[in-house]
Amino acid sequence: MKKKLRSFLNGLGRPKKKREIEKQIKELNKRKAELKAEENELKEIGRETEEIRDQIKEIDREIKDRYDKLASLEYKEAMKELGQEEKERRMTLTRLKAEFKEEKKEKKRLKRKLENANEEIENLKQDKKDLAKQINEMQSKIRDREMKIEQKKSIIEEMKKQKSTEISQEDSEEYKDLKPRVKMLEYVLEKYSDHIEENEKKTIQEMKELIQPDNINLREYLSGVEEEDTLKACEQAYNKIMKEIESCEPLPVEHWMNIKSIIDEKITDYEDRAILLCTTFRHLGADTYIVMTTLDDNERIPIIQLNINEKYLFINPNDKHQFRKYYGTIDELKEQFRHKGKKIKKFNYMYNDREYKTFEE
């Protein structure tokens, strides 16, 4: 019996691979089970089982030995994997150090570039201030000229209405002198138009910032508007602005007036009056926007849109009309609205101090 067991154990050999060890442990457990069964049979017939127990003990030692070898093999494999991971980690660390070094170099380069850019920006800011000062002075002179021209035009129109046939020599000579001044004004505007437009161009955010509902000058100007109803307050403010502040067609160069200048000078163009009206209505708590539209002849004009429940009210800052003249749905207003006989072809975009929206084609 012992020789048979020894022959079985010798047949197992000394495996090195995990799979072979696991296979042999399985065979040892199978052999152990067979010996257990044989031991039970001998007990039932009253025969001695000591030899079988010795064999079972020897198999247990062999199983333990195999498990020890299996654990040792797994430990070596784990250590090998850890070594590989450590090697990879070191390679990664070396690569990251090199990348970090390059990033530091790039950071220094960008920092120098930023410093140069900041210096250039400061220089440009100063240049912009100087140019803005010159433009403001020029605009003030242009505005004075415009007001004088409008005054002269009013006198001439009044005289035409009265069908006056007598014009004094002094007035006639003064009007003749005005013509070259107007030509000179047009020449100055054309000459400096690029400079003016370069400094007066506005981004979307800057356009929104022109609408200032909390402007202190506007508050003082509207101090007499005391209506509690928002729409009535807007109507009262509208009548005040249209009566007290004159307006004209936009100049051939892009320029913008602030709220204080409009109120102080009592004159503005249609686009700036749209900003003043929108600012006023927002100050009074209305839900309102400036809507840039295109007319039938492709002329672009701004209008004011007040949202009233599920309907709307349009204000044409380019024309003096009754406050509630254009009231209804958007489709109705598009059909009703007229500017110098022209209808609205399309809506381009709308904005106020809070948001900017475009219209889908």
LINLIN-V383523 format. One record per pair of residues at least 24 apart in sequence whose C-alpha atoms are under 8 Angstrom apart, sorted by the first residue. I is the first residue (numbers start at 0). GAP is how many residues later the second one is. D is the distance in whole Angstrom. If there is no record, write none. Layout:
i=I gap=GAP d=D
i=I gap=GAP d=D
This chain:
i=1 gap=49 d=8
i=1 gap=53 d=7
i=4 gap=50 d=7
i=15 gap=57 d=8
i=16 gap=56 d=8
i=17 gap=52 d=6
i=17 gap=55 d=7
i=17 gap=56 d=8
i=20 gap=45 d=6
i=20 gap=46 d=8
i=20 gap=48 d=8
i=20 gap=49 d=7
i=21 gap=48 d=8
i=23 gap=42 d=8
i=24 gap=38 d=6
i=24 gap=41 d=7
i=24 gap=42 d=8
i=27 gap=31 d=7
i=27 gap=34 d=8
i=27 gap=35 d=7
i=28 gap=34 d=8
i=31 gap=24 d=6
i=31 gap=27 d=7
i=127 gap=71 d=7
i=131 gap=67 d=7
i=134 gap=61 d=7
i=141 gap=43 d=7
i=144 gap=40 d=8
i=148 gap=29 d=8
i=148 gap=33 d=8
i=188 gap=63 d=8
i=188 gap=64 d=7
i=189 gap=62 d=8
i=189 gap=63 d=8
i=192 gap=59 d=8
i=192 gap=60 d=6
i=192 gap=61 d=8
i=195 gap=57 d=7
i=195 gap=58 d=7
i=195 gap=59 d=7
i=196 gap=56 d=6
i=196 gap=57 d=5
i=196 gap=58 d=7
i=199 gap=54 d=6
i=199 gap=55 d=5
i=199 gap=56 d=7
i=200 gap=53 d=7
i=200 gap=54 d=7
i=203 gap=152 d=8
i=207 gap=143 d=7
i=207 gap=144 d=6
i=207 gap=145 d=4
i=207 gap=146 d=7
i=207 gap=147 d=7
i=207 gap=148 d=8
i=208 gap=144 d=6
i=209 gap=48 d=7
i=209 gap=65 d=7
i=209 gap=143 d=8
i=210 gap=64 d=6
i=210 gap=65 d=7
i=210 gap=67 d=7
i=210 gap=68 d=5
i=210 gap=141 d=7
i=210 gap=142 d=5
i=211 gap=67 d=6
i=211 gap=71 d=8
i=211 gap=141 d=7
i=212 gap=66 d=5
i=212 gap=67 d=6
i=212 gap=69 d=6
i=212 gap=70 d=4
i=213 gap=69 d=6
i=214 gap=44 d=8
i=216 gap=42 d=7
i=216 gap=43 d=6
i=216 gap=46 d=8
i=217 gap=41 d=7
i=217 gap=42 d=7
i=217 gap=45 d=8
i=217 gap=62 d=7
i=220 gap=42 d=8
i=229 gap=54 d=6
i=229 gap=55 d=7
i=229 gap=56 d=6
i=230 gap=55 d=7
i=232 gap=51 d=7
i=233 gap=46 d=8
i=233 gap=47 d=6
i=233 gap=50 d=7
i=233 gap=52 d=8
i=234 gap=88 d=6
i=236 gap=43 d=7
i=237 gap=39 d=7
i=237 gap=85 d=7
i=238 gap=84 d=8
i=240 gap=36 d=8
i=241 gap=78 d=7
i=246 gap=26 d=7
i=246 gap=71 d=8
i=247 gap=70 d=8
i=248 gap=69 d=8
i=269 gap=32 d=8
i=269 gap=47 d=6
i=269 gap=48 d=5
i=270 gap=30 d=8
i=270 gap=31 d=6
i=270 gap=46 d=8
i=272 gap=44 d=6
i=273 gap=28 d=7
i=273 gap=29 d=7
i=273 gap=30 d=7
i=273 gap=43 d=6
i=276 gap=27 d=8
i=276 gap=40 d=8
i=277 gap=26 d=7
i=277 gap=74 d=7
i=287 gap=64 d=7
i=288 gap=61 d=6
i=288 gap=62 d=5
i=288 gap=63 d=5
i=289 gap=60 d=5
i=289 gap=61 d=5
i=289 gap=62 d=6
i=290 gap=56 d=7
i=290 gap=57 d=7
i=290 gap=58 d=6
i=290 gap=59 d=4
i=290 gap=60 d=7
i=291 gap=55 d=6
i=291 gap=56 d=6
i=291 gap=57 d=6
i=291 gap=58 d=6
i=292 gap=51 d=7
i=292 gap=52 d=7
i=292 gap=53 d=6
i=292 gap=54 d=5
i=292 gap=55 d=6
i=292 gap=56 d=8
i=293 gap=50 d=6
i=293 gap=51 d=6
i=293 gap=52 d=5
i=293 gap=53 d=6
i=293 gap=54 d=7
i=294 gap=47 d=6
i=294 gap=48 d=6
i=294 gap=49 d=4
i=294 gap=50 d=5
i=294 gap=51 d=7
i=295 gap=46 d=6
i=295 gap=47 d=6
i=295 gap=48 d=6
i=295 gap=49 d=5
i=296 gap=45 d=8
i=297 gap=47 d=8
